[in-house]
Amino acid sequence: MRRPVVMGNWKLNGSKTMVTELLTGLNAELEGVAGVDVAVAPPALYLDLAERLIKEGGNKIILGAQNTDVNNSGAFTGDVSPQMLKDFGATHIIIGHSERREYHHESDEFVAQKFAFLKENGLTPVLCIGESEAQNEAGETLAVCARQLDAVIKTQGVEALNDAIIAYEPIWAIGTGKAATAEQAQSIHASIRAHIAKESEAVAKNVIIQYGGSVKAENAAELFAQPDIDGALVGGAALDAKGFAAIAKAAAAAKA
Ligand code: 13P
């Protein structure tokens, strides 16, 4: 049985006040909620504050981050390493987000390198994959997702996906308010799982595949009712404690 994971990707949003209010709110909202792993990925600067607030709330929330470097130390100005993330208790690290692929020109190969380095350091990669609107319209969705996954599978073996998380995020659904329908998302999730199953049935059966792209409290239950949707990677709606907690609760309820 796969346990759902609902993760908030805060992107470039935050201040000391906002982080404090959001995590204090989440600590309260998540009281007594079971059957779902809830994670947040604040900007790296706020990891220290987030770690302390999560601890105050009784460690109900998993701490994550939005990126990693592929070195642990050295002359790499501006970067943050897996060991530094670990130092602040972050375990679930988002890589390959479409915003980094686009604005920072991160290739499939570079993302795969990050994946390997996170695993080497005992951290959980949250590997984002997904197609653009043009690719979707050209019928290339599966080919794009397969190529992005294969960058890891072909270099590290399918077993590397054990204990990792895949986040399917169609780019056209991110921040647009236009989420994939539950049926659309289910169909792609099933195909992603089938692609992995060609290499290993066991890995495919166990790997968490989150959906991301305009997930909110209003559409969460319908998405999580689908058998191959194991949680969500949430952007905008993760910035509100009540709304984000409602998404986490919907995942717990759907998979109970
Ligand atoms: P939104 O939920 O704002 O569409 O963002 C999704 C996302 O990119 C999460 O990583």
py3Dmol code that shows the C-alpha trace and the ligand (Angstrom):
import py3Dmol

protein = """\
ATOM      1  CA  MET A   1       0.000   0.000   0.000  1.00  0.00           C
ATOM      2  CA  ARG A   2       1.447   3.362  -0.995  1.00  0.00           C
ATOM      3  CA  ARG A   3       1.137   6.075   1.647  1.00  0.00           C
ATOM      4  CA  PRO A   4       0.203   9.394   0.041  1.00  0.00           C
ATOM      5  CA  VAL A   5       2.618  12.319   0.194  1.00  0.00           C
ATOM      6  CA  VAL A   6       1.316  15.886  -0.012  1.00  0.00           C
ATOM      7  CA  MET A   7       4.108  18.405  -0.377  1.00  0.00           C
ATOM      8  CA  GLY A   8       4.004  22.180  -0.510  1.00  0.00           C
ATOM      9  CA  ASN A   9       6.452  23.831  -2.879  1.00  0.00           C
ATOM     10  CA  TRP A  10       6.594  27.383  -1.609  1.00  0.00           C
ATOM     11  CA  LYS A  11       8.748  28.505  -4.562  1.00  0.00           C
ATOM     12  CA  LEU A  12      10.157  32.045  -4.114  1.00  0.00           C
ATOM     13  CA  ASN A  13       7.718  33.047  -1.401  1.00  0.00           C
ATOM     14  CA  GLY A  14       8.366  33.746   2.237  1.00  0.00           C
ATOM     15  CA  SER A  15       9.442  36.047   5.008  1.00  0.00           C
ATOM     16  CA  LYS A  16      10.133  35.315   8.664  1.00  0.00           C
ATOM     17  CA  THR A  17       6.581  36.392   9.464  1.00  0.00           C
ATOM     18  CA  MET A  18       4.988  34.368   6.717  1.00  0.00           C
ATOM     19  CA  VAL A  19       6.974  31.193   7.518  1.00  0.00           C
ATOM     20  CA  THR A  20       6.071  31.516  11.193  1.00  0.00           C
ATOM     21  CA  GLU A  21       2.352  32.051  10.526  1.00  0.00           C
ATOM     22  CA  LEU A  22       2.118  29.316   7.905  1.00  0.00           C
ATOM     23  CA  LEU A  23       3.899  26.634   9.921  1.00  0.00           C
ATOM     24  CA  THR A  24       2.180  27.573  13.177  1.00  0.00           C
ATOM     25  CA  GLY A  25      -1.109  27.309  11.320  1.00  0.00           C
ATOM     26  CA  LEU A  26      -0.178  23.974   9.776  1.00  0.00           C
ATOM     27  CA  ASN A  27       0.952  22.554  13.104  1.00  0.00           C
ATOM     28  CA  ALA A  28      -2.548  23.249  14.421  1.00  0.00           C
ATOM     29  CA  GLU A  29      -4.457  22.162  11.298  1.00  0.00           C
ATOM     30  CA  LEU A  30      -2.627  18.834  11.080  1.00  0.00           C
ATOM     31  CA  GLU A  31      -3.301  17.833  14.677  1.00  0.00           C
ATOM     32  CA  GLY A  32      -4.633  14.278  14.665  1.00  0.00           C
ATOM     33  CA  VAL A  33      -4.346  13.847  10.879  1.00  0.00           C
ATOM     34  CA  ALA A  34      -3.030  10.363  10.019  1.00  0.00           C
ATOM     35  CA  GLY A  35      -2.488   8.332   6.886  1.00  0.00           C
ATOM     36  CA  VAL A  36      -0.634  10.964   4.878  1.00  0.00           C
ATOM     37  CA  ASP A  37       2.899  12.330   4.825  1.00  0.00           C
ATOM     38  CA  VAL A  38       2.840  16.127   4.742  1.00  0.00           C
ATOM     39  CA  ALA A  39       5.956  17.967   3.605  1.00  0.00           C
ATOM     40  CA  VAL A  40       6.924  21.570   2.934  1.00  0.00           C
ATOM     41  CA  ALA A  41       9.740  22.986   0.831  1.00  0.00           C
ATOM     42  CA  PRO A  42      10.456  26.574   1.899  1.00  0.00           C
ATOM     43  CA  PRO A  43      13.167  28.695   0.269  1.00  0.00           C
ATOM     44  CA  ALA A  44      16.558  27.507   1.613  1.00  0.00           C
ATOM     45  CA  LEU A  45      17.077  30.667   3.696  1.00  0.00           C
ATOM     46  CA  TYR A  46      14.103  29.765   5.872  1.00  0.00           C
ATOM     47  CA  LEU A  47      15.043  26.139   6.557  1.00  0.00           C
ATOM     48  CA  ASP A  48      16.458  26.964   9.977  1.00  0.00           C
ATOM     49  CA  LEU A  49      13.288  28.740  11.100  1.00  0.00           C
ATOM     50  CA  ALA A  50      11.110  26.042   9.533  1.00  0.00           C
ATOM     51  CA  GLU A  51      13.044  23.267  11.256  1.00  0.00           C
ATOM     52  CA  ARG A  52      12.504  24.930  14.655  1.00  0.00           C
ATOM     53  CA  LEU A  53       8.788  25.571  14.068  1.00  0.00           C
ATOM     54  CA  ILE A  54       8.180  22.003  12.858  1.00  0.00           C
ATOM     55  CA  LYS A  55       9.899  20.698  15.969  1.00  0.00           C
ATOM     56  CA  GLU A  56       7.733  22.945  18.187  1.00  0.00           C
ATOM     57  CA  GLY A  57       4.681  21.425  16.506  1.00  0.00           C
ATOM     58  CA  GLY A  58       5.747  17.890  17.393  1.00  0.00           C
ATOM     59  CA  ASN A  59       7.398  16.975  14.064  1.00  0.00           C
ATOM     60  CA  LYS A  60       4.173  16.330  12.142  1.00  0.00           C
ATOM     61  CA  ILE A  61       5.623  17.902   9.011  1.00  0.00           C
ATOM     62  CA  ILE A  62       8.475  16.647   6.847  1.00  0.00           C
ATOM     63  CA  LEU A  63      10.966  19.333   5.886  1.00  0.00           C
ATOM     64  CA  GLY A  64      12.045  19.567   2.271  1.00  0.00           C
ATOM     65  CA  ALA A  65      13.827  21.911  -0.090  1.00  0.00           C
ATOM     66  CA  GLN A  66      13.449  23.108  -3.661  1.00  0.00           C
ATOM     67  CA  ASN A  67      16.843  22.300  -5.147  1.00  0.00           C
ATOM     68  CA  THR A  68      20.324  20.955  -4.486  1.00  0.00           C
ATOM     69  CA  ASP A  69      23.804  21.293  -5.865  1.00  0.00           C
ATOM     70  CA  VAL A  70      25.748  18.243  -7.039  1.00  0.00           C
ATOM     71  CA  ASN A  71      28.672  18.952  -4.685  1.00  0.00           C
ATOM     72  CA  ASN A  72      28.806  18.910  -0.905  1.00  0.00           C
ATOM     73  CA  SER A  73      31.337  21.737  -0.511  1.00  0.00           C
ATOM     74  CA  GLY A  74      33.873  23.781  -2.392  1.00  0.00           C
ATOM     75  CA  ALA A  75      34.111  26.700  -4.792  1.00  0.00           C
ATOM     76  CA  PHE A  76      30.518  26.726  -6.013  1.00  0.00           C
ATOM     77  CA  THR A  77      29.266  30.245  -5.326  1.00  0.00           C
ATOM     78  CA  GLY A  78      25.583  30.547  -4.544  1.00  0.00           C
ATOM     79  CA  ASP A  79      24.812  26.854  -4.232  1.00  0.00           C
ATOM     80  CA  VAL A  80      23.351  24.737  -1.429  1.00  0.00           C
ATOM     81  CA  SER A  81      24.532  21.172  -0.835  1.00  0.00           C
ATOM     82  CA  PRO A  82      22.782  17.989   0.312  1.00  0.00           C
ATOM     83  CA  GLN A  83      24.859  17.971   3.513  1.00  0.00           C
ATOM     84  CA  MET A  84      23.700  21.524   4.300  1.00  0.00           C
ATOM     85  CA  LEU A  85      20.082  20.568   3.664  1.00  0.00           C
ATOM     86  CA  LYS A  86      20.537  17.555   5.946  1.00  0.00           C
ATOM     87  CA  ASP A  87      22.098  19.780   8.595  1.00  0.00           C
ATOM     88  CA  PHE A  88      18.722  21.572   8.843  1.00  0.00           C
ATOM     89  CA  GLY A  89      16.698  18.363   8.855  1.00  0.00           C
ATOM     90  CA  ALA A  90      15.498  18.580   5.246  1.00  0.00           C
ATOM     91  CA  THR A  91      14.934  15.152   3.706  1.00  0.00           C
ATOM     92  CA  HIS A  92      12.670  15.543   0.660  1.00  0.00           C
ATOM     93  CA  ILE A  93      14.352  17.543  -2.067  1.00  0.00           C
ATOM     94  CA  ILE A  94      12.568  18.726  -5.199  1.00  0.00           C
ATOM     95  CA  ILE A  95      14.636  18.428  -8.378  1.00  0.00           C
ATOM     96  CA  GLY A  96      13.872  18.959 -12.037  1.00  0.00           C
ATOM     97  CA  HIS A  97      11.018  21.374 -11.481  1.00  0.00           C
ATOM     98  CA  SER A  98       9.945  22.823 -14.829  1.00  0.00           C
ATOM     99  CA  GLU A  99      10.775  26.323 -13.582  1.00  0.00           C
ATOM    100  CA  ARG A 100      14.395  25.250 -13.015  1.00  0.00           C
ATOM    101  CA  ARG A 101      14.512  23.344 -16.297  1.00  0.00           C
ATOM    102  CA  GLU A 102      13.267  26.469 -18.082  1.00  0.00           C
ATOM    103  CA  TYR A 103      14.830  29.427 -16.252  1.00  0.00           C
ATOM    104  CA  HIS A 104      18.089  27.718 -15.294  1.00  0.00           C
ATOM    105  CA  HIS A 105      18.442  25.519 -18.366  1.00  0.00           C
ATOM    106  CA  GLU A 106      18.707  22.317 -16.339  1.00  0.00           C
ATOM    107  CA  SER A 107      18.981  19.296 -18.631  1.00  0.00           C
ATOM    108  CA  ASP A 108      17.593  15.802 -18.034  1.00  0.00           C
ATOM    109  CA  GLU A 109      21.188  14.642 -17.486  1.00  0.00           C
ATOM    110  CA  PHE A 110      21.916  17.339 -14.879  1.00  0.00           C
ATOM    111  CA  VAL A 111      18.669  16.543 -13.054  1.00  0.00           C
ATOM    112  CA  ALA A 112      19.631  12.851 -13.083  1.00  0.00           C
ATOM    113  CA  GLN A 113      23.009  13.789 -11.601  1.00  0.00           C
ATOM    114  CA  LYS A 114      21.207  15.619  -8.784  1.00  0.00           C
ATOM    115  CA  PHE A 115      19.011  12.571  -8.268  1.00  0.00           C
ATOM    116  CA  ALA A 116      22.060  10.315  -7.863  1.00  0.00           C
ATOM    117  CA  PHE A 117      23.803  12.748  -5.521  1.00  0.00           C
ATOM    118  CA  LEU A 118      20.763  13.097  -3.273  1.00  0.00           C
ATOM    119  CA  LYS A 119      20.501   9.313  -2.979  1.00  0.00           C
ATOM    120  CA  GLU A 120      24.219   9.052  -2.282  1.00  0.00           C
ATOM    121  CA  ASN A 121      23.645  11.463   0.607  1.00  0.00           C
ATOM    122  CA  GLY A 122      20.645   9.584   1.970  1.00  0.00           C
ATOM    123  CA  LEU A 123      18.033  12.120   0.870  1.00  0.00           C
ATOM    124  CA  THR A 124      14.731  11.585  -0.940  1.00  0.00           C
ATOM    125  CA  PRO A 125      14.556  13.054  -4.445  1.00  0.00           C
ATOM    126  CA  VAL A 126      11.189  14.457  -5.517  1.00  0.00           C
ATOM    127  CA  LEU A 127      11.700  14.227  -9.264  1.00  0.00           C
ATOM    128  CA  CYS A 128       9.457  16.524 -11.295  1.00  0.00           C
ATOM    129  CA  ILE A 129       8.547  15.527 -14.818  1.00  0.00           C
ATOM    130  CA  GLY A 130       5.933  16.818 -17.225  1.00  0.00           C
ATOM    131  CA  GLU A 131       5.193  18.186 -20.653  1.00  0.00           C
ATOM    132  CA  SER A 132       4.578  21.680 -21.996  1.00  0.00           C
ATOM    133  CA  GLU A 133       1.301  22.724 -23.560  1.00  0.00           C
ATOM    134  CA  ALA A 134       2.790  22.423 -27.080  1.00  0.00           C
ATOM    135  CA  GLN A 135       4.121  18.938 -26.316  1.00  0.00           C
ATOM    136  CA  ASN A 136       0.744  17.992 -24.902  1.00  0.00           C
ATOM    137  CA  GLU A 137      -1.038  19.181 -28.013  1.00  0.00           C
ATOM    138  CA  ALA A 138       1.451  17.305 -30.191  1.00  0.00           C
ATOM    139  CA  GLY A 139       0.638  14.082 -28.330  1.00  0.00           C
ATOM    140  CA  GLU A 140       4.147  13.893 -26.844  1.00  0.00           C
ATOM    141  CA  THR A 141       3.202  13.740 -23.157  1.00  0.00           C
ATOM    142  CA  LEU A 142       4.313  10.172 -22.537  1.00  0.00           C
ATOM    143  CA  ALA A 143       7.436  10.444 -24.644  1.00  0.00           C
ATOM    144  CA  VAL A 144       8.535  13.522 -22.658  1.00  0.00           C
ATOM    145  CA  CYS A 145       7.833  11.891 -19.286  1.00  0.00           C
ATOM    146  CA  ALA A 146       9.597   8.678 -20.366  1.00  0.00           C
ATOM    147  CA  ARG A 147      12.653  10.626 -21.554  1.00  0.00           C
ATOM    148  CA  GLN A 148      12.867  12.555 -18.265  1.00  0.00           C
ATOM    149  CA  LEU A 149      12.527   9.341 -16.241  1.00  0.00           C
ATOM    150  CA  ASP A 150      14.906   7.379 -18.438  1.00  0.00           C
ATOM    151  CA  ALA A 151      17.663   9.893 -17.704  1.00  0.00           C
ATOM    152  CA  VAL A 152      17.615   8.359 -14.198  1.00  0.00           C
ATOM    153  CA  ILE A 153      16.645   4.767 -15.026  1.00  0.00           C
ATOM    154  CA  LYS A 154      19.233   4.260 -17.784  1.00  0.00           C
ATOM    155  CA  THR A 155      22.114   5.683 -15.756  1.00  0.00           C
ATOM    156  CA  GLN A 156      21.270   4.497 -12.231  1.00  0.00           C
ATOM    157  CA  GLY A 157      19.017   1.516 -12.788  1.00  0.00           C
ATOM    158  CA  VAL A 158      15.281   1.329 -12.089  1.00  0.00           C
ATOM    159  CA  GLU A 159      15.968   0.414  -8.434  1.00  0.00           C
ATOM    160  CA  ALA A 160      17.174   3.985  -7.919  1.00  0.00           C
ATOM    161  CA  LEU A 161      13.489   4.933  -7.926  1.00  0.00           C
ATOM    162  CA  ASN A 162      12.975   2.953  -4.714  1.00  0.00           C
ATOM    163  CA  ASP A 163      12.261   5.447  -1.908  1.00  0.00           C
ATOM    164  CA  ALA A 164      12.143   8.318  -4.376  1.00  0.00           C
ATOM    165  CA  ILE A 165       9.091  10.333  -5.333  1.00  0.00           C
ATOM    166  CA  ILE A 166       7.976  11.244  -8.830  1.00  0.00           C
ATOM    167  CA  ALA A 167       5.877  14.369  -9.319  1.00  0.00           C
ATOM    168  CA  TYR A 168       3.995  14.522 -12.596  1.00  0.00           C
ATOM    169  CA  GLU A 169       3.453  18.225 -13.242  1.00  0.00           C
ATOM    170  CA  PRO A 170       2.074  19.156 -16.658  1.00  0.00           C
ATOM    171  CA  ILE A 171       3.579  22.596 -17.258  1.00  0.00           C
ATOM    172  CA  TRP A 172       0.331  23.944 -18.713  1.00  0.00           C
ATOM    173  CA  ALA A 173      -1.385  23.224 -15.393  1.00  0.00           C
ATOM    174  CA  ILE A 174       1.159  24.968 -13.159  1.00  0.00           C
ATOM    175  CA  GLY A 175      -0.094  28.236 -11.709  1.00  0.00           C
ATOM    176  CA  THR A 176      -2.795  28.503 -14.360  1.00  0.00           C
ATOM    177  CA  GLY A 177      -5.829  27.385 -12.372  1.00  0.00           C
ATOM    178  CA  LYS A 178      -6.313  24.856 -15.185  1.00  0.00           C
ATOM    179  CA  ALA A 179      -5.547  21.523 -13.481  1.00  0.00           C
ATOM    180  CA  ALA A 180      -5.544  18.291 -15.439  1.00  0.00           C
ATOM    181  CA  THR A 181      -8.847  16.499 -14.944  1.00  0.00           C
ATOM    182  CA  ALA A 182      -8.705  13.535 -12.590  1.00  0.00           C
ATOM    183  CA  GLU A 183      -9.193  11.203 -15.582  1.00  0.00           C
ATOM    184  CA  GLN A 184      -6.417  12.868 -17.603  1.00  0.00           C
ATOM    185  CA  ALA A 185      -4.003  12.738 -14.685  1.00  0.00           C
ATOM    186  CA  GLN A 186      -4.892   9.134 -13.819  1.00  0.00           C
ATOM    187  CA  SER A 187      -4.268   8.042 -17.393  1.00  0.00           C
ATOM    188  CA  ILE A 188      -0.777   9.623 -17.468  1.00  0.00           C
ATOM    189  CA  HIS A 189       0.076   8.341 -13.983  1.00  0.00           C
ATOM    190  CA  ALA A 190      -0.890   4.805 -15.029  1.00  0.00           C
ATOM    191  CA  SER A 191       1.261   5.125 -18.150  1.00  0.00           C
ATOM    192  CA  ILE A 192       4.225   6.416 -16.128  1.00  0.00           C
ATOM    193  CA  ARG A 193       3.839   3.451 -13.779  1.00  0.00           C
ATOM    194  CA  ALA A 194       3.585   1.078 -16.763  1.00  0.00           C
ATOM    195  CA  HIS A 195       6.767   2.578 -18.205  1.00  0.00           C
ATOM    196  CA  ILE A 196       8.603   1.842 -14.949  1.00  0.00           C
ATOM    197  CA  ALA A 197       7.016  -1.628 -14.756  1.00  0.00           C
ATOM    198  CA  LYS A 198       8.736  -2.539 -18.027  1.00  0.00           C
ATOM    199  CA  GLU A 199      11.952  -2.496 -15.964  1.00  0.00           C
ATOM    200  CA  SER A 200      10.567  -3.631 -12.604  1.00  0.00           C
ATOM    201  CA  GLU A 201       7.016  -4.438 -11.521  1.00  0.00           C
ATOM    202  CA  ALA A 202       7.981  -4.123  -7.868  1.00  0.00           C
ATOM    203  CA  VAL A 203       9.502  -0.670  -8.208  1.00  0.00           C
ATOM    204  CA  ALA A 204       6.506   0.510 -10.268  1.00  0.00           C
ATOM    205  CA  LYS A 205       4.065  -0.805  -7.692  1.00  0.00           C
ATOM    206  CA  ASN A 206       5.762   0.959  -4.782  1.00  0.00           C
ATOM    207  CA  VAL A 207       6.859   4.293  -6.198  1.00  0.00           C
ATOM    208  CA  ILE A 208       4.886   7.363  -5.151  1.00  0.00           C
ATOM    209  CA  ILE A 209       3.643   9.399  -8.113  1.00  0.00           C
ATOM    210  CA  GLN A 210       2.315  12.801  -7.081  1.00  0.00           C
ATOM    211  CA  TYR A 211       0.261  15.051  -9.306  1.00  0.00           C
ATOM    212  CA  GLY A 212       1.108  18.755  -9.436  1.00  0.00           C
ATOM    213  CA  GLY A 213      -0.521  21.680 -11.228  1.00  0.00           C
ATOM    214  CA  SER A 214      -3.313  23.846  -9.805  1.00  0.00           C
ATOM    215  CA  VAL A 215      -4.201  21.414  -7.021  1.00  0.00           C
ATOM    216  CA  LYS A 216      -6.505  23.055  -4.471  1.00  0.00           C
ATOM    217  CA  ALA A 217      -8.837  21.946  -1.719  1.00  0.00           C
ATOM    218  CA  GLU A 218     -11.684  21.969  -4.268  1.00  0.00           C
ATOM    219  CA  ASN A 219     -10.213  19.447  -6.738  1.00  0.00           C
ATOM    220  CA  ALA A 220      -8.020  17.390  -4.397  1.00  0.00           C
ATOM    221  CA  ALA A 221     -10.504  14.672  -3.414  1.00  0.00           C
ATOM    222  CA  GLU A 222     -11.338  13.868  -7.019  1.00  0.00           C
ATOM    223  CA  LEU A 223      -7.663  13.607  -7.961  1.00  0.00           C
ATOM    224  CA  PHE A 224      -6.775  11.441  -4.961  1.00  0.00           C
ATOM    225  CA  ALA A 225      -9.695   9.095  -5.684  1.00  0.00           C
ATOM    226  CA  GLN A 226      -7.695   7.895  -8.706  1.00  0.00           C
ATOM    227  CA  PRO A 227      -5.737   4.710  -8.038  1.00  0.00           C
ATOM    228  CA  ASP A 228      -2.386   5.903  -9.432  1.00  0.00           C
ATOM    229  CA  ILE A 229      -2.364   9.404  -7.909  1.00  0.00           C
ATOM    230  CA  ASP A 230      -0.463   9.114  -4.634  1.00  0.00           C
ATOM    231  CA  GLY A 231      -0.595  12.665  -3.372  1.00  0.00           C
ATOM    232  CA  ALA A 232       0.282  16.080  -4.712  1.00  0.00           C
ATOM    233  CA  LEU A 233       3.000  18.647  -5.153  1.00  0.00           C
ATOM    234  CA  VAL A 234       1.203  21.890  -4.419  1.00  0.00           C
ATOM    235  CA  GLY A 235       2.320  25.418  -5.298  1.00  0.00           C
ATOM    236  CA  GLY A 236      -0.002  28.373  -4.739  1.00  0.00           C
ATOM    237  CA  ALA A 237      -2.487  26.545  -2.509  1.00  0.00           C
ATOM    238  CA  ALA A 238       0.353  25.469  -0.185  1.00  0.00           C
ATOM    239  CA  LEU A 239       0.778  29.058   1.004  1.00  0.00           C
ATOM    240  CA  ASP A 240      -2.436  28.935   3.023  1.00  0.00           C
ATOM    241  CA  ALA A 241      -2.455  26.701   6.105  1.00  0.00           C
ATOM    242  CA  LYS A 242      -6.155  25.841   6.017  1.00  0.00           C
ATOM    243  CA  GLY A 243      -6.251  25.181   2.276  1.00  0.00           C
ATOM    244  CA  PHE A 244      -3.068  23.114   2.276  1.00  0.00           C
ATOM    245  CA  ALA A 245      -4.185  21.085   5.288  1.00  0.00           C
ATOM    246  CA  ALA A 246      -7.504  20.425   3.535  1.00  0.00           C
ATOM    247  CA  ILE A 247      -5.574  18.929   0.599  1.00  0.00           C
ATOM    248  CA  ALA A 248      -3.567  16.724   2.968  1.00  0.00           C
ATOM    249  CA  LYS A 249      -6.756  15.614   4.715  1.00  0.00           C
ATOM    250  CA  ALA A 250      -8.359  14.787   1.366  1.00  0.00           C
ATOM    251  CA  ALA A 251      -5.403  12.521   0.548  1.00  0.00           C
ATOM    252  CA  ALA A 252      -5.661  10.753   3.897  1.00  0.00           C
ATOM    253  CA  ALA A 253      -9.390  10.244   3.454  1.00  0.00           C
ATOM    254  CA  ALA A 254      -9.148   9.019  -0.162  1.00  0.00           C
ATOM    255  CA  LYS A 255      -6.430   6.452   0.566  1.00  0.00           C
ATOM    256  CA  ALA A 256      -7.722   5.252   3.953  1.00  0.00           C
TER     257      ALA A 256
END
"""
ligand_1 = """\
10
13P
P 0.534 25.419 -8.528
O -0.071 24.499 -7.503
O 0.630 26.829 -8.095
O -0.091 25.230 -9.880
O 2.077 24.939 -8.695
C 2.364 23.599 -8.882
C 3.832 23.392 -8.770
O 4.598 23.833 -9.617
C 4.339 22.676 -7.598
O 5.680 22.342 -7.744
"""
view = py3Dmol.view(width=600, height=400)
view.addModel(protein, "pdb")
view.setStyle({"model": 0}, {"cartoon": {"style": "trace"}})
view.addModel(ligand_1, "xyz")
view.setStyle({"model": 1}, {"stick": {}})
view.zoomTo()
view.show()
